[in-house]
Amino acid sequence: MRYLLIGNPNVGKSSLFNLLTNSYAQVGNYGGITVEAKMGRYKDGVILDLPGTYSVSPTSEDEGVVTHALLNDPYDGLINIVDATHLKRNLQLTIQLLELAVPTKIVLNMMDEIEHSGMKLDVNSLGDALGCPVYPISAKTKKGIDELKLDLTNQTTHHFHINYDQVIETAIERIELVLTGALIKANKRWIALQLLEGNQGIQTLLSESEKHKITQIVSETEQEIIASKLALSLKGAIFNIRRTFIESVLAQCLIKTGAKNQTKQMNHKIDRVLTHPIFGFMIFILVMLGVYTLTFDFLGNIISDAFDGWMGDSFTPFIVNLLERFGVGKDHIIMNLVTEGIIAGVGGVLVFIPQIAILFLLLAIIEGTGYMARVAIMLDTMLSKFGLNGKSIVPLITGFGCNVPAIMATRTIADKKERLLTMMIIPFMSCSARIPVYGLLASIFFEKYRGIVILSMYVLGTLVALLSAKLLSLSIFKNSANQFVLEIPPYRLPAARNIYRQTKMMVTDFIEKAGKYILLGAMVLWFLQYVGPNGVATTQDGSFLALIGKGFAPLLAPLGFGNWQSASSLIVGFFAKELIYSSMIVIYGSESIIGLTFDPISAYSFMVFSLLYLPCFATVGTLKQESKSTKFTLMVLSFGFVVAYILSTLIYQIGNIIF
Amino acid sequence: MQNNHIKNIEHMTMGEEGQIIKLNHVDHHIRHRFMDLGIAPYATIKLLKKINNRLYIIEVDDVEICIRRKDASLIEVEVGK
């Protein structure tokens, strides 16, 4: 059986998905449109996890996926997860799904919280009213999950019907007659209702003549509704009828027990501090510094150093020994490839895994608590001065982990211009792949101030991002709608299981990337510096890599690193930012040589340039995919490059005058 | 003082409750988003908090929602019913 998992945002959809499917979760592009849906397997089938949505007809990009999946994906049934503590709103989506008339299982999550909110829910009579099976669960305590799992193999029957107002019912009948059904296999009544609601995803599937007739019917109905003062719009009328239905259902099933809503009172108390204009901001800065310190100074660094030591003292000698046993001599080409190409290039990047894992872990925890919504509220005033809105903060902070999911996270920003603007500045957020090169240069040149120097990269990246946003919002992105409507979720303790899975997925992605691109990149890199136009290069200067780098080196002279080695590293770094580090290690051979080639000022200038110059290949691909515009993508690239070039030049030139 | 009157959210006092009458000049996109969140005529809303007199935190259907003043001023509410 193949299920689609659908629900409002933030109702525990991913938690349920994780509980129902075993750890094998595949993230992939699906359905031809550019959207990620997670697919997970359970005993006898597959569950597809769709992005959270309030309604079937889309208002933002990631909500369009649901309509698309409902119409085009092969499935046997729907699982609709519902927040039992917010039924009034959640059931609006449920009704839209039930009207589709396919087998649906309704899962009531957060049953444990319902008691704290001073309510009691009669699950059976809710099931009767909705005409389909209802499963009360708590994803947090795992209660009810086993029963649901057992029932996944059972096909269920259902019956559901809402009678809309006469005006609307007539319109439904008229549209049903127009639909030829050649294009759309789904339930006609559902299609008609969705069209009346203004679902644009469905309109695109109609033929020109159908579209023409239906637009006519919709506008006639809308006028009739406004004229009869039934509601202010057609969509509003449908919404109101559904709301009345929901209220009558809830009047039967929800019983007030009279206890006070403790959760709410607690939430308000915490919010008073966390969204306070002064304390709230200070706490935010402290949280960010805490994440930074844990990632770099305490935990991360200690583990990374230990790992580095183990690589150098045990792992490398072990491999060398092993190779020698197979008759590979110390000067043999394979020995050279393995030790100086692969171990130095890839191993060096892998050393940073603990730090990256901790960073992802902390970001996942912060996201899971509901704190990010408070940050968005607190920073909305400030961010709107830069042409952004509070919601931009989530993608921007995600960018510290990796720019790719950060760009995808901009889908929650409803206004197109604000979304593009946020996408444009994300590459300036210092992602985890840039950590290795900071670590390398900072520990060679700024031993004592290592922490501060690396921190300055994050601060600088953020400042450049904000100032760029300001600049762009005054020029290219003028007159954006600038809107901000945000649902504030209650605070929740994130489930360890979810945090673990999310972190694991991100880290596995990173290792996979290291395994593929960085390994391949390091090998190609090693080869290019080993071989030249005349066969094996006797000196690196005669290698292919040097030839390529030399072409670009003069361009970099004003920045303080006009040598082919730096140029080559930066070119290779476009494929994956970790490769900047790998190339430097492979090309220079050791840290001490880097120490002789750079001085503190040019090293700092190089770090800044690595931070800003170009997003990596994967990020460029995502930019193109999400913006659907090559022109925009090229604009992001050239804008970033110009900013990086100017800033690094200024740092190097002014730095040299001062010091 | 009239007991039963109409005003927009911007002029509500903290903790005040009322029923939405209509949304004035709200653009198509935001109207849709509002409806998804339950902000629509006949819904009961409560003003919970103002932040810097710029952001308004309201409660609709037991859900807290943050909107800007610009949008709050477009939502008409009947209070004291």
Interface residues (C-beta under 8 A of the other chain):
Chain A: Y54 S55 S57 T59 T85 H86 K88 R89 Q92 G198 A231 L232 S233 K235 G236 F239 N240 R243 H268 D271 T275 P277 A373 I377 M378 D380 T381 G390 A414 D415 A481 Q483 F484 V485 L486 E487 I488
Chain B: K22 L23 D27 H29 I30 R31 H32 R33 F34 M35 D36 L37 G38 A40 P41 Y42 A43 L48 K49 I51 N52 R54 L55 I57 D61 D62 V63 E64 I65 C66 I67 R68 D71
